[in-house]
Amino acid sequence: MSSGLGLESLVDQTISVITNDGRNIVGVLKGFDQATNVILDESHERVYSTKEGVQQLVLGLYIIRGDNISIVGELDEELDSNLDLSTLRAHPLKPVIH
């Protein structure tokens, strides 16, 4: 696999990024570099709670440092658009411990 861990195929697609501190950020991948720093457009953070539905905090154009990224995943936009996030309940993710 080339550097960038296959992110080339995800440019201009909606992705989900889980950060080391447990945040879930969703947005359109616009670019990345050799350190896996990523640039997301139209991004928002999904904040999970066991008491209320998922909150979506608008971030807009957003840069995430590569050393703060735990997981990058492709998002199925059709499936995602059919979810009612206001009814989902979940524990927030805990930070990654190295």
N, CA, C and O atoms as CSV, one atom per row, in Angstrom:
chain,resi,resn,atom,element,x,y,z
A,1,MET,N,N,0.836,-1.175,0.000
A,1,MET,CA,C,0.000,0.000,0.000
A,1,MET,C,C,0.884,1.242,0.000
A,1,MET,O,O,1.973,1.234,0.574
A,2,SER,N,N,0.425,2.281,-0.629
A,2,SER,CA,C,1.209,3.507,-0.700
A,2,SER,C,C,1.044,4.315,0.574
A,2,SER,O,O,0.181,4.025,1.404
A,3,SER,N,N,1.897,5.351,0.720
A,3,SER,CA,C,1.732,6.237,1.867
A,3,SER,C,C,0.375,6.914,1.769
A,3,SER,O,O,-0.128,7.136,0.667
A,4,GLY,N,N,-0.220,7.244,2.904
A,4,GLY,CA,C,-1.567,7.780,2.906
A,4,GLY,C,C,-2.579,6.681,3.183
A,4,GLY,O,O,-3.772,6.952,3.320
A,5,LEU,N,N,-2.110,5.441,3.265
A,5,LEU,CA,C,-2.921,4.303,3.656
A,5,LEU,C,C,-4.194,4.140,2.834
A,5,LEU,O,O,-5.230,3.744,3.367
A,6,GLY,N,N,-4.123,4.442,1.543
A,6,GLY,CA,C,-5.267,4.243,0.675
A,6,GLY,C,C,-6.285,5.357,0.729
A,6,GLY,O,O,-7.399,5.190,0.233
A,7,LEU,N,N,-5.942,6.484,1.314
A,7,LEU,CA,C,-6.887,7.592,1.402
A,7,LEU,C,C,-7.172,8.216,0.040
A,7,LEU,O,O,-8.169,8.918,-0.126
A,8,GLU,N,N,-6.294,7.962,-0.937
A,8,GLU,CA,C,-6.497,8.539,-2.274
A,8,GLU,C,C,-7.882,8.208,-2.819
A,8,GLU,O,O,-8.527,9.045,-3.450
A,9,SER,N,N,-8.331,6.984,-2.571
A,9,SER,CA,C,-9.618,6.539,-3.112
A,9,SER,C,C,-10.811,7.170,-2.388
A,9,SER,O,O,-11.945,7.057,-2.855
A,10,LEU,N,N,-10.569,7.832,-1.257
A,10,LEU,CA,C,-11.652,8.423,-0.480
A,10,LEU,C,C,-11.788,9.932,-0.666
A,10,LEU,O,O,-12.695,10.545,-0.103
A,11,VAL,N,N,-10.894,10.535,-1.452
A,11,VAL,CA,C,-10.970,11.979,-1.678
A,11,VAL,C,C,-12.313,12.330,-2.327
A,11,VAL,O,O,-12.763,11.651,-3.251
A,12,ASP,N,N,-12.933,13.380,-1.839
A,12,ASP,CA,C,-14.253,13.867,-2.276
A,12,ASP,C,C,-15.400,12.939,-1.874
A,12,ASP,O,O,-16.506,13.053,-2.402
A,13,GLN,N,N,-15.141,12.027,-0.948
A,13,GLN,CA,C,-16.192,11.174,-0.412
A,13,GLN,C,C,-16.384,11.481,1.073
A,13,GLN,O,O,-15.479,11.991,1.733
A,14,THR,N,N,-17.565,11.166,1.586
A,14,THR,CA,C,-17.841,11.384,3.005
A,14,THR,C,C,-17.195,10.271,3.817
A,14,THR,O,O,-17.368,9.086,3.533
A,15,ILE,N,N,-16.441,10.688,4.843
A,15,ILE,CA,C,-15.763,9.730,5.719
A,15,ILE,C,C,-16.094,10.039,7.175
A,15,ILE,O,O,-16.581,11.121,7.504
A,16,SER,N,N,-15.821,9.076,8.024
A,16,SER,CA,C,-15.943,9.240,9.460
A,16,SER,C,C,-14.555,9.054,10.060
A,16,SER,O,O,-13.856,8.092,9.743
A,17,VAL,N,N,-14.164,9.978,10.925
A,17,VAL,CA,C,-12.859,9.902,11.582
A,17,VAL,C,C,-13.083,9.798,13.089
A,17,VAL,O,O,-13.769,10.631,13.680
A,18,ILE,N,N,-12.504,8.778,13.700
A,18,ILE,CA,C,-12.510,8.648,15.152
A,18,ILE,C,C,-11.136,9.106,15.629
A,18,ILE,O,O,-10.111,8.574,15.200
A,19,THR,N,N,-11.123,10.090,16.515
A,19,THR,CA,C,-9.856,10.632,17.001
A,19,THR,C,C,-9.419,9.907,18.277
A,19,THR,O,O,-10.203,9.193,18.901
A,20,ASN,N,N,-8.164,10.106,18.646
A,20,ASN,CA,C,-7.622,9.458,19.842
A,20,ASN,C,C,-8.345,9.872,21.111
A,20,ASN,O,O,-8.353,9.129,22.093
A,21,ASP,N,N,-8.960,11.067,21.101
A,21,ASP,CA,C,-9.687,11.506,22.291
A,21,ASP,C,C,-11.165,11.102,22.252
A,21,ASP,O,O,-11.951,11.550,23.087
A,22,GLY,N,N,-11.548,10.253,21.279
A,22,GLY,CA,C,-12.881,9.673,21.255
A,22,GLY,C,C,-13.923,10.467,20.488
A,22,GLY,O,O,-15.111,10.155,20.566
A,23,ARG,N,N,-13.507,11.483,19.750
A,23,ARG,CA,C,-14.459,12.266,18.972
A,23,ARG,C,C,-14.763,11.563,17.645
A,23,ARG,O,O,-13.902,10.885,17.084
A,24,ASN,N,N,-15.994,11.732,17.149
A,24,ASN,CA,C,-16.399,11.178,15.853
A,24,ASN,C,C,-16.716,12.362,14.947
A,24,ASN,O,O,-17.705,13.066,15.154
A,25,ILE,N,N,-15.873,12.576,13.946
A,25,ILE,CA,C,-16.029,13.707,13.039
A,25,ILE,C,C,-16.333,13.166,11.647
A,25,ILE,O,O,-15.610,12.317,11.125
A,26,VAL,N,N,-17.415,13.672,11.052
A,26,VAL,CA,C,-17.871,13.235,9.739
A,26,VAL,C,C,-17.755,14.412,8.782
A,26,VAL,O,O,-18.162,15.526,9.110
A,27,GLY,N,N,-17.197,14.163,7.595
A,27,GLY,CA,C,-17.088,15.218,6.600
A,27,GLY,C,C,-16.577,14.678,5.279
A,27,GLY,O,O,-16.288,13.489,5.146
A,28,VAL,N,N,-16.472,15.568,4.306
A,28,VAL,CA,C,-15.989,15.206,2.974
A,28,VAL,C,C,-14.470,15.378,2.949
A,28,VAL,O,O,-13.957,16.468,3.201
A,29,LEU,N,N,-13.757,14.297,2.642
A,29,LEU,CA,C,-12.300,14.346,2.585
A,29,LEU,C,C,-11.861,15.176,1.386
A,29,LEU,O,O,-12.170,14.841,0.243
A,30,LYS,N,N,-11.142,16.257,1.651
A,30,LYS,CA,C,-10.667,17.124,0.579
A,30,LYS,C,C,-9.181,16.940,0.311
A,30,LYS,O,O,-8.710,17.238,-0.786
A,31,GLY,N,N,-8.444,16.460,1.287
A,31,GLY,CA,C,-7.012,16.258,1.073
A,31,GLY,C,C,-6.364,15.652,2.301
A,31,GLY,O,O,-6.957,15.577,3.377
A,32,PHE,N,N,-5.108,15.218,2.102
A,32,PHE,CA,C,-4.303,14.639,3.178
A,32,PHE,C,C,-2.849,14.752,2.779
A,32,PHE,O,O,-2.540,15.044,1.624
A,33,ASP,N,N,-1.958,14.525,3.721
A,33,ASP,CA,C,-0.528,14.580,3.404
A,33,ASP,C,C,0.180,13.330,3.917
A,33,ASP,O,O,-0.456,12.393,4.400
A,34,GLN,N,N,1.519,13.333,3.802
A,34,GLN,CA,C,2.312,12.155,4.163
A,34,GLN,C,C,2.241,11.830,5.656
A,34,GLN,O,O,2.536,10.703,6.054
A,35,ALA,N,N,1.854,12.798,6.485
A,35,ALA,CA,C,1.703,12.560,7.923
A,35,ALA,C,C,0.265,12.170,8.275
A,35,ALA,O,O,-0.082,12.085,9.453
A,36,THR,N,N,-0.562,11.935,7.271
A,36,THR,CA,C,-1.969,11.589,7.395
A,36,THR,C,C,-2.777,12.690,8.086
A,36,THR,O,O,-3.817,12.411,8.683
A,37,ASN,N,N,-2.305,13.941,8.009
A,37,ASN,CA,C,-3.159,15.062,8.387
A,37,ASN,C,C,-4.262,15.104,7.341
A,37,ASN,O,O,-3.983,14.958,6.151
A,38,VAL,N,N,-5.511,15.302,7.759
A,38,VAL,CA,C,-6.614,15.298,6.806
A,38,VAL,C,C,-7.365,16.628,6.839
A,38,VAL,O,O,-7.452,17.288,7.875
A,39,ILE,N,N,-7.904,17.001,5.683
A,39,ILE,CA,C,-8.735,18.190,5.550
A,39,ILE,C,C,-10.142,17.710,5.204
A,39,ILE,O,O,-10.354,17.020,4.207
A,40,LEU,N,N,-11.094,18.091,6.052
A,40,LEU,CA,C,-12.494,17.733,5.841
A,40,LEU,C,C,-13.294,18.989,5.561
A,40,LEU,O,O,-13.072,20.023,6.190
A,41,ASP,N,N,-14.227,18.907,4.617
A,41,ASP,CA,C,-15.146,20.010,4.333
A,41,ASP,C,C,-16.550,19.568,4.730
A,41,ASP,O,O,-16.835,18.373,4.801
A,42,GLU,N,N,-17.421,20.533,4.986
A,42,GLU,CA,C,-18.803,20.244,5.373
A,42,GLU,C,C,-18.832,19.268,6.550
A,42,GLU,O,O,-19.648,18.347,6.580
A,43,SER,N,N,-17.941,19.475,7.511
A,43,SER,CA,C,-17.801,18.509,8.594
A,43,SER,C,C,-18.652,18.866,9.807
A,43,SER,O,O,-19.039,20.016,10.016
A,44,HIS,N,N,-18.923,17.842,10.587
A,44,HIS,CA,C,-19.616,18.009,11.851
A,44,HIS,C,C,-19.155,16.919,12.805
A,44,HIS,O,O,-18.739,15.837,12.392
A,45,GLU,N,N,-19.239,17.232,14.088
A,45,GLU,CA,C,-18.902,16.254,15.116
A,45,GLU,C,C,-20.186,15.646,15.634
A,45,GLU,O,O,-21.152,16.359,15.906
A,46,ARG,N,N,-20.201,14.338,15.772
A,46,ARG,CA,C,-21.353,13.642,16.343
A,46,ARG,C,C,-21.041,13.352,17.807
A,46,ARG,O,O,-20.075,12.661,18.131
A,47,VAL,N,N,-21.881,13.894,18.676
A,47,VAL,CA,C,-21.693,13.732,20.119
A,47,VAL,C,C,-22.768,12.775,20.626
A,47,VAL,O,O,-23.962,13.067,20.559
A,48,TYR,N,N,-22.326,11.639,21.129
A,48,TYR,CA,C,-23.243,10.590,21.580
A,48,TYR,C,C,-23.534,10.739,23.070
A,48,TYR,O,O,-22.699,11.208,23.844
A,49,SER,N,N,-24.745,10.325,23.451
A,49,SER,CA,C,-25.182,10.431,24.839
A,49,SER,C,C,-26.142,9.285,25.126
A,49,SER,O,O,-26.852,8.822,24.234
A,50,THR,N,N,-26.161,8.831,26.376
A,50,THR,CA,C,-27.111,7.787,26.768
A,50,THR,C,C,-28.465,8.385,27.148
A,50,THR,O,O,-29.446,7.655,27.297
A,51,LYS,N,N,-28.523,9.713,27.306
A,51,LYS,CA,C,-29.760,10.362,27.764
A,51,LYS,C,C,-30.539,11.041,26.659
A,51,LYS,O,O,-31.760,11.166,26.754
A,52,GLU,N,N,-29.864,11.483,25.617
A,52,GLU,CA,C,-30.552,12.175,24.517
A,52,GLU,C,C,-29.950,11.729,23.199
A,52,GLU,O,O,-28.928,11.043,23.172
A,53,GLY,N,N,-30.582,12.120,22.113
A,53,GLY,CA,C,-30.109,11.723,20.790
A,53,GLY,C,C,-28.741,12.289,20.463
A,53,GLY,O,O,-28.177,13.075,21.223
A,54,VAL,N,N,-28.226,11.883,19.336
A,54,VAL,CA,C,-26.908,12.320,18.881
A,54,VAL,C,C,-26.973,13.798,18.493
A,54,VAL,O,O,-27.808,14.202,17.684
A,55,GLN,N,N,-26.091,14.589,19.074
A,55,GLN,CA,C,-25.983,15.999,18.692
A,55,GLN,C,C,-24.972,16.103,17.560
A,55,GLN,O,O,-23.960,15.401,17.559
A,56,GLN,N,N,-25.243,16.973,16.599
A,56,GLN,CA,C,-24.306,17.207,15.507
A,56,GLN,C,C,-23.839,18.659,15.576
A,56,GLN,O,O,-24.612,19.586,15.337
A,57,LEU,N,N,-22.573,18.838,15.905
A,57,LEU,CA,C,-21.992,20.168,16.021
A,57,LEU,C,C,-21.300,20.526,14.712
A,57,LEU,O,O,-20.360,19.848,14.297
A,58,VAL,N,N,-21.758,21.579,14.070
A,58,VAL,CA,C,-21.206,21.981,12.772
A,58,VAL,C,C,-19.785,22.524,12.959
A,58,VAL,O,O,-19.542,23.392,13.796
A,59,LEU,N,N,-18.855,21.992,12.159
A,59,LEU,CA,C,-17.457,22.420,12.196
A,59,LEU,C,C,-17.033,23.115,10.909
A,59,LEU,O,O,-16.123,23.944,10.928
A,60,GLY,N,N,-17.683,22.788,9.782
A,60,GLY,CA,C,-17.313,23.366,8.490
A,60,GLY,C,C,-16.013,22.776,7.969
A,60,GLY,O,O,-15.807,21.563,8.026
A,61,LEU,N,N,-15.126,23.643,7.454
A,61,LEU,CA,C,-13.816,23.198,6.976
A,61,LEU,C,C,-12.957,22.896,8.198
A,61,LEU,O,O,-12.816,23.744,9.079
A,62,TYR,N,N,-12.380,21.694,8.261
A,62,TYR,CA,C,-11.735,21.246,9.495
A,62,TYR,C,C,-10.481,20.435,9.156
A,62,TYR,O,O,-10.488,19.611,8.241
A,63,ILE,N,N,-9.425,20.679,9.897
A,63,ILE,CA,C,-8.161,19.938,9.723
A,63,ILE,C,C,-7.919,19.102,10.970
A,63,ILE,O,O,-8.027,19.594,12.093
A,64,ILE,N,N,-7.589,17.828,10.759
A,64,ILE,CA,C,-7.275,16.929,11.871
A,64,ILE,C,C,-5.839,16.450,11.701
A,64,ILE,O,O,-5.470,15.922,10.652
A,65,ARG,N,N,-5.035,16.636,12.741
A,65,ARG,CA,C,-3.647,16.161,12.699
A,65,ARG,C,C,-3.602,14.643,12.647
A,65,ARG,O,O,-4.364,13.955,13.325
A,66,GLY,N,N,-2.699,14.145,11.835
A,66,GLY,CA,C,-2.584,12.704,11.652
A,66,GLY,C,C,-2.275,11.940,12.923
A,66,GLY,O,O,-2.740,10.813,13.094
A,67,ASP,N,N,-1.486,12.541,13.833
A,67,ASP,CA,C,-1.154,11.834,15.070
A,67,ASP,C,C,-2.321,11.798,16.051
A,67,ASP,O,O,-2.221,11.172,17.106
A,68,ASN,N,N,-3.425,12.463,15.714
A,68,ASN,CA,C,-4.617,12.426,16.558
A,68,ASN,C,C,-5.712,11.528,15.970
A,68,ASN,O,O,-6.804,11.436,16.530
A,69,ILE,N,N,-5.424,10.872,14.848
A,69,ILE,CA,C,-6.422,10.020,14.194
A,69,ILE,C,C,-6.249,8.575,14.631
A,69,ILE,O,O,-5.151,8.020,14.578
A,70,SER,N,N,-7.352,7.978,15.064
A,70,SER,CA,C,-7.343,6.571,15.447
A,70,SER,C,C,-7.873,5.693,14.320
A,70,SER,O,O,-7.267,4.676,13.982
A,71,ILE,N,N,-9.026,6.095,13.728
A,71,ILE,CA,C,-9.669,5.305,12.675
A,71,ILE,C,C,-10.245,6.237,11.616
A,71,ILE,O,O,-10.824,7.274,11.940
A,72,VAL,N,N,-10.083,5.864,10.352
A,72,VAL,CA,C,-10.743,6.550,9.240
A,72,VAL,C,C,-11.581,5.518,8.510
A,72,VAL,O,O,-11.093,4.444,8.158
A,73,GLY,N,N,-12.846,5.846,8.285
A,73,GLY,CA,C,-13.718,4.905,7.598
A,73,GLY,C,C,-14.609,5.592,6.586
A,73,GLY,O,O,-15.015,6.740,6.769
A,74,GLU,N,N,-14.905,4.877,5.519
A,74,GLU,CA,C,-15.829,5.372,4.503
A,74,GLU,C,C,-17.247,5.314,5.073
A,74,GLU,O,O,-17.608,4.355,5.755
A,75,LEU,N,N,-18.041,6.340,4.792
A,75,LEU,CA,C,-19.405,6.399,5.296
A,75,LEU,C,C,-20.374,6.087,4.170
A,75,LEU,O,O,-20.293,6.686,3.097
A,76,ASP,N,N,-21.292,5.152,4.403
A,76,ASP,CA,C,-22.333,4.844,3.432
A,76,ASP,C,C,-23.388,5.942,3.552
A,76,ASP,O,O,-24.200,5.929,4.478
A,77,GLU,N,N,-23.374,6.884,2.623
A,77,GLU,CA,C,-24.239,8.062,2.717
A,77,GLU,C,C,-25.719,7.694,2.671
A,77,GLU,O,O,-26.525,8.320,3.359
A,78,GLU,N,N,-26.091,6.697,1.881
A,78,GLU,CA,C,-27.497,6.294,1.795
A,78,GLU,C,C,-27.974,5.733,3.124
A,78,GLU,O,O,-29.036,6.110,3.622
A,79,LEU,N,N,-27.187,4.833,3.696
A,79,LEU,CA,C,-27.537,4.244,4.987
A,79,LEU,C,C,-27.556,5.315,6.069
A,79,LEU,O,O,-28.454,5.339,6.911
A,80,ASP,N,N,-26.566,6.198,6.047
A,80,ASP,CA,C,-26.465,7.256,7.050
A,80,ASP,C,C,-27.656,8.208,6.988
A,80,ASP,O,O,-28.155,8.648,8.024
A,81,SER,N,N,-28.114,8.528,5.777
A,81,SER,CA,C,-29.236,9.456,5.637
A,81,SER,C,C,-30.547,8.852,6.134
A,81,SER,O,O,-31.485,9.586,6.445
A,82,ASN,N,N,-30.623,7.516,6.214
A,82,ASN,CA,C,-31.829,6.854,6.704
A,82,ASN,C,C,-31.857,6.691,8.217
A,82,ASN,O,O,-32.868,6.263,8.774
A,83,LEU,N,N,-30.751,7.031,8.893
A,83,LEU,CA,C,-30.705,6.926,10.349
A,83,LEU,C,C,-31.406,8.121,10.986
A,83,LEU,O,O,-31.267,9.250,10.517
A,84,ASP,N,N,-32.150,7.873,12.043
A,84,ASP,CA,C,-32.744,8.946,12.834
A,84,ASP,C,C,-31.838,9.141,14.050
A,84,ASP,O,O,-32.007,8.487,15.079
A,85,LEU,N,N,-30.879,10.053,13.911
A,85,LEU,CA,C,-29.889,10.250,14.970
A,85,LEU,C,C,-30.508,10.753,16.265
A,85,LEU,O,O,-29.918,10.587,17.332
A,86,SER,N,N,-31.684,11.365,16.191
A,86,SER,CA,C,-32.317,11.888,17.407
A,86,SER,C,C,-32.807,10.772,18.325
A,86,SER,O,O,-33.063,11.012,19.505
A,87,THR,N,N,-32.941,9.564,17.802
A,87,THR,CA,C,-33.414,8.445,18.622
A,87,THR,C,C,-32.282,7.517,19.068
A,87,THR,O,O,-32.509,6.615,19.874
A,88,LEU,N,N,-31.075,7.725,18.558
A,88,LEU,CA,C,-29.955,6.863,18.926
A,88,LEU,C,C,-29.417,7.242,20.296
A,88,LEU,O,O,-29.285,8.423,20.617
A,89,ARG,N,N,-29.109,6.236,21.098
A,89,ARG,CA,C,-28.506,6.430,22.409
A,89,ARG,C,C,-27.249,5.570,22.449
A,89,ARG,O,O,-27.268,4.404,22.055
A,90,ALA,N,N,-26.163,6.156,22.929
A,90,ALA,CA,C,-24.913,5.399,23.032
A,90,ALA,C,C,-23.982,6.097,24.011
A,90,ALA,O,O,-24.062,7.309,24.207
A,91,HIS,N,N,-23.107,5.325,24.614
A,91,HIS,CA,C,-22.088,5.909,25.479
A,91,HIS,C,C,-21.056,6.618,24.607
A,91,HIS,O,O,-20.700,6.113,23.542
A,92,PRO,N,N,-20.577,7.766,25.037
A,92,PRO,CA,C,-19.487,8.419,24.285
A,92,PRO,C,C,-18.255,7.508,24.281
A,92,PRO,O,O,-18.030,6.744,25.220
A,93,LEU,N,N,-17.466,7.602,23.210
A,93,LEU,CA,C,-16.245,6.809,23.132
A,93,LEU,C,C,-15.225,7.340,24.136
A,93,LEU,O,O,-15.131,8.545,24.373
A,94,LYS,N,N,-14.473,6.425,24.715
A,94,LYS,CA,C,-13.411,6.813,25.644
A,94,LYS,C,C,-12.149,7.079,24.841
A,94,LYS,O,O,-11.998,6.547,23.741
A,95,PRO,N,N,-11.238,7.893,25.370
A,95,PRO,CA,C,-9.970,8.145,24.670
A,95,PRO,C,C,-9.172,6.860,24.480
A,95,PRO,O,O,-9.275,5.925,25.273
A,96,VAL,N,N,-8.373,6.834,23.410
A,96,VAL,CA,C,-7.480,5.705,23.145
A,96,VAL,C,C,-6.290,5.820,24.088
A,96,VAL,O,O,-5.687,6.886,24.214
A,97,ILE,N,N,-5.960,4.720,24.745
A,97,ILE,CA,C,-4.808,4.701,25.651
A,97,ILE,C,C,-3.699,3.896,24.975
A,97,ILE,O,O,-3.877,2.722,24.650
A,98,HIS,N,N,-2.559,4.543,24.772
A,98,HIS,CA,C,-1.428,3.874,24.111
A,98,HIS,C,C,-0.522,3.229,25.121
A,98,HIS,O,O,0.482,2.621,24.750
